[in-house]
Amino acid sequence: MGSFKGHALPGSFFLIGGLWWTGKYSFWYATRRNKCLGSTRLASRASQRRLEVMESSLMLLFSVVGMLAEQFAAGGPHLRLYDTSENQWKDLMNWQHATMYLFFWLAGAVSLVVHVTEAVPLALDRLALALAFFIEGFLFLYHLHGRDMLDVHVHQMLLYSVFGQALVVFLEVFHPGNITLELLRSALCLLQGSWFWQIGYVLYPPGGAQWVLTDHNNMMFVTMCFCWHLAASILTVSAIYCAITCVVRSRLKRTPPVEMGLLKHRDGELESDEEAM
C-alpha cells in the first residue's frame, strides 16, 4: 500500500462496496414500502439471499486479491515475516495491510455461511463486518509513528470514517433492517474509498508535483477536502436513494389496481412458501 496503486486498490473496493450497498438497501426499502409489479420477485427473500451470497463471494474475492497484492507485488515480503540474514522483521507495513484484508475475508466467509446455511445467527455477519472495520482502524492507529505531519493527518482523518463504520455496523447487529444505519454505512464506505484515493494523490502524486508534507496550509486544505468528500458521499447516497425510490413509485402508479391485488396475493404466497422452506 506504500504507493499510489496501493491506495487506489482498496479505495476502489470500498467505492464499489458503498455504491452496491446504497443501491441494494435503497431498493429493498422502497419495495418494502411499495409493492410494485416486477420488483417483488427481485425483493423476495429468496432473491435477497442470492444477492447476499453473491456479495459475500465478491468480498472474499476482493480480500484475496488484496492479500496477494500486498504479499507478491513488487517489493512485497512474499510470505516472509522475519529476515534471518539481517535479524529484523520484513515489510511489516505490507503484513499489516494483508492482515486488514484477512479480516474482511473472514467477514465475507461468515456472511456466506450465514446466508447459505441456517447454522449461525443472522446478525453474525454484521458483527464480523464490524470487527473487520474495527481491526482496519486499529491497525492504522498504530501505523503512523515517525511519519511526516501531513502523512499522519490524512491517515488520522481516514480513521474517522473507519471507526464510524465499525460503530454503525455494530449498531446494525441490534437494529437489523434500519435504513438510516444502512445508508449511513454506505456513505461512510464511499467516504473511505474516495479518501483512500485522495491519500494516494497527496502522498504519491502520479506524475505531479510533490506535496510539502510539513506545510500547515496543506493540512488546512486536506481537512477542508475531507469535508468535501463527506458531502459528496452523502449527496451520492441521497441521489441514488431518491432515484430508486422514484422509479419504484412510478412503477407502482402504472400498475392497475386489479393487478396490484393479484400481485400482493401472489407475493404473500411466495413469502409463505419461503418461510416454510
C-alpha positions as CSV (number, residue, x, y, z in Angstrom):
1,M,0.0,0.0,0.0
2,G,3.1,2.3,0.1
3,S,2.3,3.6,-3.4
4,F,-0.5,5.3,-5.4
5,K,-1.7,2.0,-6.8
6,G,-1.6,0.5,-3.3
7,H,-4.1,3.2,-2.1
8,A,-6.2,3.1,-5.3
9,L,-6.9,-0.6,-5.0
10,P,-8.6,-0.6,-1.5
11,G,-10.2,2.7,-2.4
12,S,-11.8,1.2,-5.5
13,F,-13.0,-1.8,-3.4
14,F,-14.7,0.5,-0.8
15,L,-16.2,2.7,-3.5
16,I,-17.7,-0.4,-5.2
17,G,-19.0,-1.6,-1.9
18,G,-20.5,1.7,-0.9
19,L,-22.4,2.1,-4.3
20,W,-23.6,-1.5,-4.1
21,W,-24.9,-1.2,-0.5
22,T,-26.6,2.1,-1.4
23,G,-28.4,0.6,-4.4
24,K,-29.3,-2.6,-2.6
25,Y,-30.7,-1.2,0.6
26,S,-32.5,1.6,-1.2
27,F,-34.2,-0.8,-3.5
28,W,-35.2,-3.2,-0.7
29,Y,-36.5,-0.4,1.5
30,A,-38.5,1.1,-1.4
31,T,-40.0,-2.3,-2.3
32,R,-41.0,-3.0,1.3
33,R,-42.9,0.3,1.4
34,N,-44.3,0.0,-2.2
35,K,-45.2,-3.4,-3.5
36,C,-44.8,-2.8,-7.2
37,L,-45.0,-5.1,-10.3
38,G,-41.7,-6.6,-11.4
39,S,-39.9,-5.7,-8.2
40,T,-41.5,-8.1,-5.7
41,R,-39.8,-11.0,-7.2
42,L,-36.4,-9.3,-7.1
43,A,-37.1,-8.2,-3.5
44,S,-38.3,-11.6,-2.3
45,R,-36.4,-13.4,0.5
46,A,-35.0,-16.0,-1.9
47,S,-33.7,-13.3,-4.2
48,Q,-32.3,-11.3,-1.3
49,R,-30.4,-14.4,-0.1
50,R,-28.9,-14.9,-3.6
51,L,-27.7,-11.3,-3.6
52,E,-26.2,-11.7,-0.2
53,V,-24.4,-14.9,-1.3
54,M,-23.0,-13.0,-4.4
55,E,-22.0,-10.1,-2.2
56,S,-20.2,-12.4,0.2
57,S,-18.4,-14.1,-2.6
58,L,-17.2,-10.8,-4.0
59,M,-15.9,-9.8,-0.6
60,L,-13.9,-13.0,-0.4
61,L,-12.5,-12.4,-3.9
62,F,-11.6,-8.7,-3.2
63,S,-9.9,-9.7,0.0
64,V,-7.8,-12.5,-1.6
65,V,-6.8,-10.1,-4.4
66,G,-5.7,-7.5,-1.7
67,M,-3.7,-10.1,0.3
68,L,-2.0,-11.4,-2.8
69,A,-1.1,-7.9,-4.0
70,E,0.4,-7.0,-0.6
71,Q,2.4,-10.1,-0.4
72,F,3.6,-10.7,-4.0
73,A,3.6,-7.3,-5.7
74,A,7.0,-5.7,-6.4
75,G,8.7,-5.1,-3.1
76,G,6.4,-7.4,-1.2
77,P,7.5,-9.8,1.6
78,H,6.5,-12.9,-0.3
79,L,5.2,-14.5,2.9
80,R,8.5,-13.9,4.7
81,L,7.8,-12.3,8.1
82,Y,11.3,-12.3,9.5
83,D,14.6,-11.9,7.7
84,T,17.1,-14.2,9.5
85,S,20.0,-12.9,7.4
86,E,19.5,-9.3,8.7
87,N,17.8,-10.3,12.0
88,Q,14.9,-8.0,11.5
89,W,11.2,-8.0,10.6
90,K,10.5,-7.9,6.9
91,D,8.0,-5.4,5.4
92,L,5.7,-5.1,8.4
93,M,3.6,-2.4,6.6
94,N,2.6,-5.0,3.9
95,W,1.9,-7.5,6.6
96,Q,-0.4,-5.1,8.4
97,H,-2.3,-4.3,5.2
98,A,-2.6,-8.1,4.5
99,T,-4.0,-8.5,8.0
100,M,-6.6,-5.9,7.3
101,Y,-7.7,-7.8,4.1
102,L,-7.7,-11.1,6.1
103,F,-10.4,-9.8,8.5
104,F,-12.6,-8.7,5.6
105,W,-12.1,-12.2,4.1
106,L,-13.3,-13.6,7.5
107,A,-16.3,-11.3,7.4
108,G,-17.1,-12.5,3.8
109,A,-16.7,-16.1,4.9
110,V,-19.0,-15.6,7.9
111,S,-21.6,-13.8,5.8
112,L,-21.5,-16.7,3.2
113,V,-22.1,-19.3,6.0
114,V,-25.0,-17.2,7.4
115,H,-26.8,-16.9,4.1
116,V,-26.1,-20.4,2.7
117,T,-26.9,-22.3,5.9
118,E,-29.0,-21.8,9.0
119,A,-26.3,-22.9,11.4
120,V,-25.5,-19.5,12.8
121,P,-27.5,-16.4,13.8
122,L,-28.3,-13.9,11.1
123,A,-26.7,-11.0,12.9
124,L,-23.3,-12.7,13.0
125,D,-22.5,-11.4,9.5
126,R,-22.8,-7.8,10.7
127,L,-20.8,-8.5,13.8
128,A,-18.0,-10.0,11.7
129,L,-18.1,-6.9,9.4
130,A,-18.0,-4.5,12.4
131,L,-14.9,-6.4,13.7
132,A,-13.2,-6.2,10.2
133,F,-13.7,-2.4,10.2
134,F,-12.5,-2.1,13.8
135,I,-9.4,-4.1,13.0
136,E,-8.7,-1.9,10.0
137,G,-8.8,1.2,12.2
138,F,-6.9,-0.5,15.0
139,L,-4.0,-1.3,12.6
140,F,-3.9,2.2,11.1
141,L,-4.0,3.8,14.5
142,Y,-0.6,2.2,15.3
143,H,0.7,2.6,11.8
144,L,1.7,6.3,11.8
145,H,4.7,6.6,14.2
146,G,7.6,8.7,12.9
147,R,5.8,9.9,9.7
148,D,5.6,13.5,8.4
149,M,2.9,15.8,9.7
150,L,0.7,15.7,6.6
151,D,1.0,11.9,6.2
152,V,-0.2,11.4,9.8
153,H,-3.0,13.9,9.3
154,V,-4.5,12.3,6.2
155,H,-4.5,8.9,7.8
156,Q,-6.0,10.2,11.1
157,M,-8.9,11.5,9.1
158,L,-9.3,8.1,7.4
159,L,-9.7,6.7,10.9
160,Y,-12.9,8.8,11.5
161,S,-14.7,7.0,8.6
162,V,-13.3,3.6,9.5
163,F,-14.2,3.7,13.2
164,G,-17.5,5.3,12.3
165,Q,-18.3,2.4,10.0
166,A,-17.4,-0.1,12.7
167,L,-19.8,1.6,15.1
168,V,-22.6,1.8,12.6
169,V,-22.3,-1.8,11.6
170,F,-22.2,-2.8,15.3
171,L,-25.4,-1.0,15.8
172,E,-27.0,-2.9,12.9
173,V,-26.4,-6.1,14.9
174,F,-29.2,-4.9,17.3
175,H,-31.2,-2.9,14.7
176,P,-31.2,-5.0,11.6
177,G,-33.0,-3.6,8.6
178,N,-32.7,0.0,9.8
179,I,-32.5,2.0,6.6
180,T,-30.9,5.0,8.3
181,L,-28.0,2.9,9.6
182,E,-27.6,1.1,6.3
183,L,-27.4,4.3,4.3
184,L,-25.0,5.8,6.8
185,R,-22.8,2.8,6.5
186,S,-22.9,3.2,2.7
187,A,-22.0,6.9,2.9
188,L,-19.1,6.2,5.2
189,C,-17.9,3.4,2.9
190,L,-17.9,5.8,-0.1
191,L,-16.1,8.3,2.1
192,Q,-13.4,5.8,3.0
193,G,-13.0,4.7,-0.7
194,S,-12.7,8.3,-2.0
195,W,-10.3,9.3,0.8
196,F,-8.0,6.3,0.0
197,W,-7.7,7.8,-3.5
198,Q,-7.1,11.2,-2.0
199,I,-4.3,9.9,0.2
200,G,-2.7,8.3,-2.8
201,Y,-2.8,11.7,-4.7
202,V,-1.3,13.5,-1.6
203,L,1.5,11.1,-0.7
204,Y,2.3,9.6,-4.1
205,P,1.0,12.0,-6.8
206,P,1.2,10.3,-10.2
207,G,3.4,12.4,-12.4
208,G,2.6,15.6,-10.5
209,A,4.4,18.0,-8.1
210,Q,5.2,16.6,-4.7
211,W,3.2,17.9,-1.7
212,V,5.2,19.6,1.1
213,L,4.3,17.2,4.0
214,T,5.3,19.7,6.7
215,D,3.3,22.7,5.4
216,H,0.5,23.7,7.8
217,N,-1.5,25.2,4.9
218,N,-1.6,21.8,3.2
219,M,-3.0,20.4,6.5
220,M,-5.8,23.0,6.4
221,F,-6.6,22.3,2.8
222,V,-6.8,18.5,3.2
223,T,-9.0,19.0,6.3
224,M,-11.4,21.0,4.2
225,C,-11.1,18.5,1.4
226,F,-12.2,15.7,3.8
227,C,-15.4,17.7,4.5
228,W,-15.9,17.9,0.7
229,H,-15.5,14.2,0.4
230,L,-18.1,13.6,3.1
231,A,-20.5,16.0,1.5
232,A,-20.0,14.2,-1.9
233,S,-20.6,10.8,-0.3
234,I,-23.8,12.0,1.4
235,L,-25.1,13.6,-1.8
236,T,-24.3,10.4,-3.8
237,V,-26.2,8.2,-1.4
238,S,-29.1,10.6,-1.3
239,A,-29.2,10.8,-5.1
240,I,-29.2,7.1,-5.6
241,Y,-31.8,6.6,-2.9
242,C,-34.1,9.2,-4.4
243,A,-33.7,7.9,-7.9
244,I,-34.5,4.3,-6.9
245,T,-37.5,5.4,-4.7
246,C,-38.9,7.5,-7.6
247,V,-38.5,4.5,-10.1
248,V,-40.3,2.2,-7.7
249,R,-43.1,4.6,-7.0
250,S,-43.6,5.4,-10.7
251,R,-43.8,1.7,-11.4
252,L,-46.4,1.4,-8.7
253,K,-48.5,4.2,-10.2
254,R,-48.5,2.5,-13.6
255,T,-49.7,-0.8,-12.1
256,P,-53.6,-1.2,-12.5
257,P,-55.5,-1.7,-9.2
258,V,-56.6,-5.2,-10.2
259,E,-53.1,-6.3,-10.9
260,M,-52.0,-4.9,-7.6
261,G,-54.4,-7.1,-5.7
262,L,-53.3,-10.2,-7.6
263,L,-49.6,-9.1,-7.1
264,K,-50.0,-8.8,-3.3
265,H,-51.8,-12.1,-3.1
266,R,-49.0,-13.8,-5.2
267,D,-46.3,-12.1,-3.1
268,G,-47.9,-13.3,0.1
269,E,-47.9,-16.9,-1.2
270,L,-44.3,-16.6,-2.2
271,E,-43.1,-15.4,1.2
272,S,-45.1,-18.1,3.0
273,D,-43.6,-20.7,0.8
274,E,-40.1,-19.4,1.5
275,E,-40.8,-19.4,5.3
276,A,-42.0,-22.9,5.0
277,M,-38.7,-23.9,3.4
